[in-house]
Amino acid sequence: MQQIFDRIRIAVFKYGIRTPEFFKDHDRLRSGIVTENQFLCGLSLAVGKEAQLSRHDMQKLANFYKTSDGRVQYKEFCDMMENGRLPTSFYSELN
């Protein structure tokens, strides 16, 4: 996962990509959560090509940020990309 995060961060910085812009149209209630398909589409449009993400890489990210009801917390992903901080759940995954 760390390599995927690093590739995305580099692309975001290098190309000045504002990741929230690719998800907010799907999140009309501004809850920070979208469907898995909406997350995958937004991620692909935002950094798929620039970060050289495979479908498998994008699915791993969706699973990482997935909630118990199957939706995806895109806001947490965007916050990490904007601020460069890894979510606490990342560290628990390593142990």
N, C-alpha and C positions, 0 to 999 in steps of 0.2 A: 504494500500500500504506500509506503514511504516514497517509492520511485514514482508512482502515479501522482501523488501530491506534489512532488518536486517538479515534474514535467509541467503540471498545470500552473503552478506558481510562476515558473519561468515564463511560460506563454502569457500569463496575465500581466506580468511586469513588462515583458518585452513589447507586447502589442497594445498595452494600455486597455485591456479588456475589463469592462465593468460587469462582472458575472451576474449581479442581481437583475440587470436589464433583460436577460434572456429567460427569466422565470416569472417576473412580476405580472405579465399579462395572463398567465395561467392561475395566478393566486389573487382572485378578485377580492377575497376577504382579508388579504394581507396577513394570513396566519403563519406564513413561513413554511407551509407544507403544500406539496403538490402530489399528483399521482406519479407512480413510477414511470409511466410512459412520458408524461410531461417533463419529468426530471431528465430522462434520457434524451429527449428531443432538445431541451434547453442546453444541456451539457454538450451535446454534439454541435449545436450551432455556436455556442460560446467558445469552446476550446478544442473540440474534437480533432480538427485538422491541425491546428497550431501546436497542440501538445502531443500529437501523434497517438491519440487514444484508440485502442481497439474496442470492439463491441464488448469483449470480455472485461477490459479495464473499466468501461463505463458501468457495466453491470455490477462489478465489485464495489464501485462507489455508491451506486444506488442501494445495494444491500447494506453497506456500511451505515448509511444515513436513514435506513428504513425504520419506520415506527411500527408498533405492534399491530396497527390496522392495515399495514401494507403500503401506506403512503410514504413519501420521502421528505425529510427536513432539508429543503434546499437552502434555507436561511443560514443554518449552521455551516453548511458547505461554503456559501458565499462569504460568511464572516471569516472563515478560516483563510479563504483566498485573499480577501481584502486586508486582513490584519496579520496574516502569516502565523497564526497560532493554531496548533493542532487541538482538536477537541479532546476532552478528558477520556472519552470512550476509546480513543486511539491507543492510549497508554494501557488501558485495561485489556485491549485486544492483544497486546504484545506479551502480556504475562500468562 
